[in-house]
Amino acid sequence: MATTEKYDCLKLENQLCFPLYACSKEIIKRYKPFLDKIDLTYTQYLTMMVLWDREKINVKELGEALYLDSGTLTPVLKKLEVKGFITRERMKTDERNVLIAITDAGQKLRDEAVQIPEQMATCVELPQEEAQTLYKLLYKTLNAMVSCEKAKLQAQATEC
């Protein structure tokens, strides 16, 4: 069956999103054995990385750092709290704000996780220069998408 130019945009090989999606899936799959050893999911690991860096953060800021909404983040935080890696506390000045803090057990987990980036580097065989270029391009794309979404929301707000 011949494909016309009109439908070329629908070919899988013409979709930027597909290799990003497939690559993300494959990378997360490679993380799994390392994360299983420290009893974390990939999203929990990302959350802990922010907390290892900041120690305390409110849920809104954490969501912004991870590009996750509170509906996605809340179950992750609940599970990390049950595991004893974080605490969640409503701020006294504003009950709507929840402060997340890392516990001693969460800090100790950092020592177990420190080798994971090096182990993962063996799974992604890119020269350092190419990896840095890819990193910059991905963040450029991500930031452009976020800016576009914010502009749309602002335009909708001014229409009302």
Stockholm file with secondary structure:
# STOCKHOLM 1.0

chainA/1-160         MATTEKYDCLKLENQLCFPLYACSKEIIKRYKPFLDKIDLTYTQYLTMMVLWDREKINVKELGEALYLDSGTLTPVLKKLEVKGFITRERMKTDERNVLIAITDAGQKLRDEAVQIPEQMATCVELPQEEAQTLYKLLYKTLNAMVSCEKAKLQAQATEC
#=GR chainA/1-160 SS CCCCGGGGGGSGGGCSHHHHHHHHHHHHHHHHHHHHHTTCCHHHHHHHHHHHHHSEEEHHHHHHHHTCCHHHHHHHHHHHHHTTSEEEEECSSCTTCEEEEECHHHHHHHHHHTTHHHHHHTTSCCCHHHHHHHHHHHHHHHHHHHHHHHHHHHHHHHHC
#=GC SS_cons         CCCCGGGGGGSGGGCSHHHHHHHHHHHHHHHHHHHHHTTCCHHHHHHHHHHHHHSEEEHHHHHHHHTCCHHHHHHHHHHHHHTTSEEEEECSSCTTCEEEEECHHHHHHHHHHTTHHHHHHTTSCCCHHHHHHHHHHHHHHHHHHHHHHHHHHHHHHHHC
//
